Amino acid sequence: MDIPPDRSVHVWVEDEHRYGLISVLRRCWTIKGHRVNAPRQNEYEWGYVYGAADIVTGSAEFMYAPTVSLGWNRLFLEQLVATDPEGIHIIIWDRAGFHPQVLDGQLFESIRL
């Protein structure tokens, strides 16, 4: 990696997380002899949060998204670069299918994967 000595360096550890709510009814308190009628919802929705921690400065960045994809990855990387547009940003991520190395040549010159 060629990193100019006059530029600041940020090392980001990045990952995504799926969150959602499924209402599950386990047990209910009631008066002895009465049957509880507790409606529940079988529908659910998921959301995703992108998160990254800069191990150099200790700062963190988050972005909520409806899904994970190459497009959302790019938006989040743009958000990370915006924290220091003149710096070099080293991104450490796992090998998820939406993290292809192809993006390496299609991103900003300030990002190293």
Rosetta constraint file for C-alpha pairs under 8 A:
AtomPair CA 1 CA 112 HARMONIC 7.69 0.50
AtomPair CA 3 CA 7 HARMONIC 7.56 0.50
AtomPair CA 3 CA 88 HARMONIC 7.24 0.50
AtomPair CA 7 CA 86 HARMONIC 6.91 0.50
AtomPair CA 7 CA 87 HARMONIC 5.43 0.50
AtomPair CA 7 CA 88 HARMONIC 6.67 0.50
AtomPair CA 8 CA 86 HARMONIC 7.49 0.50
AtomPair CA 8 CA 87 HARMONIC 4.70 0.50
AtomPair CA 8 CA 88 HARMONIC 6.16 0.50
AtomPair CA 9 CA 56 HARMONIC 7.79 0.50
AtomPair CA 9 CA 87 HARMONIC 5.65 0.50
AtomPair CA 9 CA 88 HARMONIC 4.81 0.50
AtomPair CA 9 CA 89 HARMONIC 6.02 0.50
AtomPair CA 9 CA 90 HARMONIC 7.47 0.50
AtomPair CA 10 CA 54 HARMONIC 6.16 0.50
AtomPair CA 10 CA 55 HARMONIC 7.43 0.50
AtomPair CA 10 CA 56 HARMONIC 5.93 0.50
AtomPair CA 10 CA 57 HARMONIC 7.46 0.50
AtomPair CA 10 CA 87 HARMONIC 7.10 0.50
AtomPair CA 10 CA 88 HARMONIC 6.15 0.50
AtomPair CA 10 CA 89 HARMONIC 4.81 0.50
AtomPair CA 10 CA 90 HARMONIC 6.04 0.50
AtomPair CA 11 CA 54 HARMONIC 5.37 0.50
AtomPair CA 11 CA 55 HARMONIC 5.75 0.50
AtomPair CA 11 CA 56 HARMONIC 6.14 0.50
AtomPair CA 11 CA 89 HARMONIC 5.99 0.50
AtomPair CA 11 CA 90 HARMONIC 4.71 0.50
AtomPair CA 11 CA 91 HARMONIC 6.12 0.50
AtomPair CA 11 CA 92 HARMONIC 7.45 0.50
AtomPair CA 12 CA 52 HARMONIC 5.82 0.50
AtomPair CA 12 CA 53 HARMONIC 5.38 0.50
AtomPair CA 12 CA 54 HARMONIC 4.44 0.50
AtomPair CA 12 CA 55 HARMONIC 6.36 0.50
AtomPair CA 12 CA 89 HARMONIC 7.05 0.50
AtomPair CA 12 CA 90 HARMONIC 6.00 0.50
AtomPair CA 12 CA 91 HARMONIC 4.89 0.50
AtomPair CA 12 CA 92 HARMONIC 6.02 0.50
AtomPair CA 13 CA 52 HARMONIC 5.31 0.50
AtomPair CA 13 CA 53 HARMONIC 5.40 0.50
AtomPair CA 13 CA 54 HARMONIC 6.57 0.50
AtomPair CA 13 CA 55 HARMONIC 7.38 0.50
AtomPair CA 13 CA 91 HARMONIC 6.19 0.50
AtomPair CA 13 CA 92 HARMONIC 4.88 0.50
AtomPair CA 13 CA 93 HARMONIC 6.27 0.50
AtomPair CA 14 CA 50 HARMONIC 7.41 0.50
AtomPair CA 14 CA 51 HARMONIC 5.69 0.50
AtomPair CA 14 CA 52 HARMONIC 4.14 0.50
AtomPair CA 14 CA 53 HARMONIC 6.68 0.50
AtomPair CA 14 CA 91 HARMONIC 6.86 0.50
AtomPair CA 14 CA 92 HARMONIC 6.10 0.50
AtomPair CA 14 CA 93 HARMONIC 5.34 0.50
AtomPair CA 15 CA 50 HARMONIC 6.05 0.50
AtomPair CA 15 CA 51 HARMONIC 5.66 0.50
AtomPair CA 15 CA 52 HARMONIC 6.50 0.50
AtomPair CA 15 CA 93 HARMONIC 6.30 0.50
AtomPair CA 15 CA 94 HARMONIC 7.37 0.50
AtomPair CA 16 CA 48 HARMONIC 6.77 0.50
AtomPair CA 16 CA 49 HARMONIC 5.66 0.50
AtomPair CA 16 CA 50 HARMONIC 4.46 0.50
AtomPair CA 16 CA 51 HARMONIC 6.14 0.50
AtomPair CA 16 CA 68 HARMONIC 7.93 0.50
AtomPair CA 17 CA 48 HARMONIC 5.51 0.50
AtomPair CA 17 CA 49 HARMONIC 5.35 0.50
AtomPair CA 17 CA 50 HARMONIC 6.57 0.50
AtomPair CA 18 CA 46 HARMONIC 6.61 0.50
AtomPair CA 18 CA 47 HARMONIC 5.76 0.50
AtomPair CA 18 CA 48 HARMONIC 4.46 0.50
AtomPair CA 18 CA 49 HARMONIC 6.60 0.50
AtomPair CA 19 CA 46 HARMONIC 5.66 0.50
AtomPair CA 19 CA 47 HARMONIC 5.35 0.50
AtomPair CA 19 CA 48 HARMONIC 5.99 0.50
AtomPair CA 19 CA 49 HARMONIC 7.78 0.50
AtomPair CA 20 CA 44 HARMONIC 7.07 0.50
AtomPair CA 20 CA 45 HARMONIC 5.80 0.50
AtomPair CA 20 CA 46 HARMONIC 4.51 0.50
AtomPair CA 20 CA 47 HARMONIC 6.15 0.50
AtomPair CA 21 CA 44 HARMONIC 6.09 0.50
AtomPair CA 21 CA 45 HARMONIC 6.79 0.50
AtomPair CA 21 CA 46 HARMONIC 7.42 0.50
AtomPair CA 22 CA 41 HARMONIC 7.56 0.50
AtomPair CA 22 CA 42 HARMONIC 7.00 0.50
AtomPair CA 22 CA 43 HARMONIC 7.18 0.50
AtomPair CA 22 CA 44 HARMONIC 5.55 0.50
AtomPair CA 23 CA 40 HARMONIC 6.40 0.50
AtomPair CA 23 CA 41 HARMONIC 6.06 0.50
AtomPair CA 23 CA 42 HARMONIC 7.04 0.50
AtomPair CA 24 CA 40 HARMONIC 7.14 0.50
AtomPair CA 25 CA 38 HARMONIC 7.85 0.50
AtomPair CA 25 CA 40 HARMONIC 7.04 0.50
AtomPair CA 28 CA 36 HARMONIC 7.12 0.50
AtomPair CA 30 CA 34 HARMONIC 6.61 0.50
AtomPair CA 30 CA 35 HARMONIC 7.52 0.50
AtomPair CA 30 CA 36 HARMONIC 6.77 0.50
AtomPair CA 46 CA 66 HARMONIC 7.45 0.50
AtomPair CA 47 CA 64 HARMONIC 7.38 0.50
AtomPair CA 47 CA 65 HARMONIC 6.37 0.50
AtomPair CA 47 CA 66 HARMONIC 5.12 0.50
AtomPair CA 47 CA 67 HARMONIC 6.54 0.50
AtomPair CA 48 CA 64 HARMONIC 5.80 0.50
AtomPair CA 48 CA 65 HARMONIC 5.20 0.50
AtomPair CA 48 CA 66 HARMONIC 5.91 0.50
AtomPair CA 48 CA 67 HARMONIC 5.86 0.50
AtomPair CA 48 CA 68 HARMONIC 7.04 0.50
AtomPair CA 49 CA 62 HARMONIC 6.73 0.50
AtomPair CA 49 CA 63 HARMONIC 5.58 0.50
AtomPair CA 49 CA 64 HARMONIC 4.39 0.50
AtomPair CA 49 CA 65 HARMONIC 6.00 0.50
AtomPair CA 50 CA 62 HARMONIC 5.46 0.50
AtomPair CA 50 CA 63 HARMONIC 5.07 0.50
AtomPair CA 50 CA 64 HARMONIC 6.29 0.50
AtomPair CA 50 CA 65 HARMONIC 7.53 0.50
AtomPair CA 50 CA 76 HARMONIC 7.26 0.50
AtomPair CA 51 CA 60 HARMONIC 7.25 0.50
AtomPair CA 51 CA 61 HARMONIC 5.75 0.50
AtomPair CA 51 CA 62 HARMONIC 4.45 0.50
AtomPair CA 51 CA 63 HARMONIC 6.62 0.50
AtomPair CA 52 CA 60 HARMONIC 5.62 0.50
AtomPair CA 52 CA 61 HARMONIC 5.37 0.50
AtomPair CA 52 CA 62 HARMONIC 6.59 0.50
AtomPair CA 53 CA 58 HARMONIC 6.61 0.50
AtomPair CA 53 CA 59 HARMONIC 5.93 0.50
AtomPair CA 53 CA 60 HARMONIC 4.37 0.50
AtomPair CA 53 CA 61 HARMONIC 6.60 0.50
AtomPair CA 54 CA 58 HARMONIC 5.25 0.50
AtomPair CA 54 CA 59 HARMONIC 5.35 0.50
AtomPair CA 54 CA 60 HARMONIC 6.08 0.50
AtomPair CA 55 CA 59 HARMONIC 7.61 0.50
AtomPair CA 61 CA 80 HARMONIC 7.11 0.50
AtomPair CA 63 CA 76 HARMONIC 6.81 0.50
AtomPair CA 65 CA 72 HARMONIC 7.29 0.50
AtomPair CA 67 CA 72 HARMONIC 7.66 0.50
AtomPair CA 68 CA 72 HARMONIC 5.98 0.50
AtomPair CA 68 CA 73 HARMONIC 7.11 0.50
AtomPair CA 68 CA 98 HARMONIC 7.35 0.50
AtomPair CA 69 CA 73 HARMONIC 6.10 0.50
AtomPair CA 69 CA 98 HARMONIC 5.55 0.50
AtomPair CA 70 CA 74 HARMONIC 6.17 0.50
AtomPair CA 70 CA 98 HARMONIC 5.60 0.50
AtomPair CA 70 CA 99 HARMONIC 7.14 0.50
AtomPair CA 71 CA 75 HARMONIC 6.38 0.50
AtomPair CA 72 CA 76 HARMONIC 6.22 0.50
AtomPair CA 73 CA 77 HARMONIC 6.18 0.50
AtomPair CA 73 CA 98 HARMONIC 7.73 0.50
AtomPair CA 73 CA 99 HARMONIC 7.67 0.50
AtomPair CA 74 CA 78 HARMONIC 6.15 0.50
AtomPair CA 74 CA 107 HARMONIC 7.95 0.50
AtomPair CA 75 CA 79 HARMONIC 6.31 0.50
AtomPair CA 76 CA 80 HARMONIC 6.34 0.50
AtomPair CA 77 CA 81 HARMONIC 6.24 0.50
AtomPair CA 78 CA 82 HARMONIC 6.15 0.50
AtomPair CA 79 CA 83 HARMONIC 6.86 0.50
AtomPair CA 80 CA 84 HARMONIC 7.74 0.50
AtomPair CA 80 CA 89 HARMONIC 7.81 0.50
AtomPair CA 81 CA 85 HARMONIC 5.42 0.50
AtomPair CA 81 CA 87 HARMONIC 7.77 0.50
AtomPair CA 81 CA 89 HARMONIC 6.79 0.50
AtomPair CA 81 CA 110 HARMONIC 7.60 0.50
AtomPair CA 81 CA 111 HARMONIC 7.72 0.50
AtomPair CA 85 CA 110 HARMONIC 7.95 0.50
AtomPair CA 86 CA 110 HARMONIC 7.67 0.50
AtomPair CA 87 CA 110 HARMONIC 6.62 0.50
AtomPair CA 88 CA 110 HARMONIC 4.68 0.50
AtomPair CA 88 CA 111 HARMONIC 6.06 0.50
AtomPair CA 88 CA 112 HARMONIC 7.58 0.50
AtomPair CA 89 CA 110 HARMONIC 5.92 0.50
AtomPair CA 89 CA 111 HARMONIC 4.82 0.50
AtomPair CA 89 CA 112 HARMONIC 6.19 0.50
AtomPair CA 90 CA 111 HARMONIC 5.86 0.50
AtomPair CA 90 CA 112 HARMONIC 4.69 0.50
AtomPair CA 90 CA 113 HARMONIC 5.89 0.50
AtomPair CA 91 CA 111 HARMONIC 7.12 0.50
AtomPair CA 91 CA 112 HARMONIC 6.13 0.50
AtomPair CA 91 CA 113 HARMONIC 4.94 0.50
AtomPair CA 92 CA 113 HARMONIC 6.30 0.50
AtomPair CA 93 CA 99 HARMONIC 7.80 0.50
AtomPair CA 93 CA 113 HARMONIC 7.90 0.50
AtomPair CA 94 CA 99 HARMONIC 7.62 0.50
AtomPair CA 95 CA 99 HARMONIC 6.23 0.50
AtomPair CA 95 CA 100 HARMONIC 7.67 0.50
AtomPair CA 96 CA 100 HARMONIC 7.76 0.50
AtomPair CA 99 CA 103 HARMONIC 7.81 0.50
AtomPair CA 101 CA 113 HARMONIC 7.79 0.50
AtomPair CA 102 CA 106 HARMONIC 7.27 0.50
AtomPair CA 103 CA 107 HARMONIC 6.15 0.50
AtomPair CA 104 CA 111 HARMONIC 7.90 0.50
AtomPair CA 104 CA 112 HARMONIC 7.24 0.50
AtomPair CA 104 CA 113 HARMONIC 6.64 0.50
AtomPair CA 107 CA 111 HARMONIC 6.93 0.50
